[in-house]
Amino acid sequence: MAELSWVRIDSALASNHKVLALLSEKGGDHALNVYIFALGHSGRQGLDGFIPEIALGLIHGRKRDADLLLQVGMWRQIPGGYEV
């Protein structure tokens, strides 16, 4: 997939049940930023929703953020990283 200079974000993101669950967790606000940065990273790199585990630091993420995103179902664990 070709790289994108922009990505779409759902206009109802703020009221999405997964986002609400994420924000109810300690550190969930940071994890939400990581989610949005991940969308941009994946689009820019042409990765079609894939976030390599080794790229977590590039999107200002930590293992705790990834764990929270997995917990609420905003990411899915796949070999080598995560799928948005």
TIZA-355800 format. One line per 5 residues: for each residue x, y, z of C-alpha. Coordinates in steps of 0.001 Angstrom, whole numbers. Layout:
BEGIN
X,Y,Z; ...
//
This chain:
BEGIN
0,0,0; 1242,3488,-791; 1997,5935,1977; -712,8378,2989; -253,11988,4028
-3482,11819,6074; -5723,9277,7792; -9411,9322,8679; -10616,9401,12262; -14221,8586,13090
-16111,11719,14094; -17780,9655,16843; -14430,8579,18326; -15033,10467,21586; -18197,8483,22333
-17029,5071,21090; -17531,2424,23796; -13937,1189,23411; -12593,4721,23826; -14785,5261,26883
-13466,2010,28379; -9902,3069,27574; -10348,6475,29193; -11683,4863,32360; -8284,3204,32867
-5292,4906,34469; -3085,6054,31599; -5892,5603,29097; -5593,9179,27876; -1967,8558,26905
-2896,5269,25242; -5529,7101,23184; -2846,9476,21917; -721,6448,21014; -3682,4993,19102
-4025,8173,17040; -261,8413,16475; -313,4748,15401; -2910,5498,12740; -672,8241,11371
2446,6071,11518; 784,3154,9763; -654,5414,7079; 2609,7274,6522; 4586,4037,6248
1970,2319,4045; 1537,-482,6593; -2237,-931,6168; -3011,-817,9904; 46,-2751,11088
2156,-1349,13921; 5484,-3160,14318; 6266,-3854,17973; 9682,-2222,17515; 7987,1011,16359
6117,1540,19632; 8649,4138,20814; 8381,6038,17525; 4730,6719,18246; 5439,7749,21859
4055,4447,23107; 4968,2116,25923; 4131,-1526,26561; 1464,-346,29035; -256,1663,26280
-253,-1334,23952; -1632,-3537,26734; -4476,-1086,27366; -5298,-840,23656; -5349,-4631,23433
-7484,-4875,26575; -10264,-2668,25198; -10089,-4134,21683; -8692,-1139,19832; -5612,-3143,18809
-5152,-6826,18045; -1893,-8699,18718; -416,-10273,15594; 3040,-11706,14870; 5609,-8913,15004
3320,-6265,16387; -218,-5000,16446; -3092,-4423,14068; -5270,-1336,14397
//
